[in-house]
Amino acid sequence: MAGHRVAYVPAAELGNELFEAVDEKQLAKTISRYGRVDLLCTDELGHREHDRRGTS
């Protein structure tokens, strides 16, 4: 309503997407895409098992 760009991504999906981007050498492009939004909302931090690389 106020003209802000908002994105919602489940935390597990975001983590998986970032790890895949690393593997494909596309991390900068992926981060840039998320950097275009004004607010990035994530959820489900305690609901799913996450890749061990993201928890250390």
C-alpha positions in Angstrom: 0.0 0.0 0.0 2.8 2.4 0.8 4.9 1.4 -2.2 7.4 -0.8 -0.3 8.6 -4.0 -1.9 8.1 -6.9 0.5 9.0 -10.6 -0.1 8.1 -13.6 2.1 10.3 -16.7 1.9 10.2 -19.6 4.3 13.6 -19.8 6.1 14.4 -23.4 4.9 13.6 -22.4 1.3 15.8 -19.3 1.6 18.7 -21.3 3.1 18.4 -24.0 0.4 18.3 -21.4 -2.3 21.4 -19.7 -1.0 23.3 -23.0 -0.7 22.3 -24.0 -4.2 23.5 -20.5 -5.4 26.9 -21.1 -3.8 27.2 -24.5 -5.5 26.2 -22.9 -8.9 28.5 -19.9 -8.3 25.4 -17.6 -8.5 25.4 -16.3 -4.9 26.0 -12.6 -5.8 23.1 -12.8 -8.3 20.7 -14.4 -5.7 21.7 -11.9 -3.0 21.2 -9.1 -5.4 17.7 -10.3 -6.2 16.8 -10.3 -2.5 18.5 -6.9 -2.0 15.9 -5.3 -4.3 13.1 -5.7 -1.7 12.6 -3.2 1.1 11.6 -6.0 3.6 12.4 -9.7 3.5 10.3 -11.8 5.8 11.3 -15.3 6.8 9.6 -17.7 9.1 9.5 -21.4 10.3 13.0 -21.2 11.9 12.0 -23.8 14.5 9.7 -25.9 12.3 12.0 -27.6 9.9 15.4 -29.2 9.9 18.0 -26.9 8.2 21.2 -27.7 6.4 24.0 -28.0 8.9 26.1 -25.5 7.0 23.5 -22.8 8.0 23.4 -23.6 11.7 27.1 -23.2 12.6 
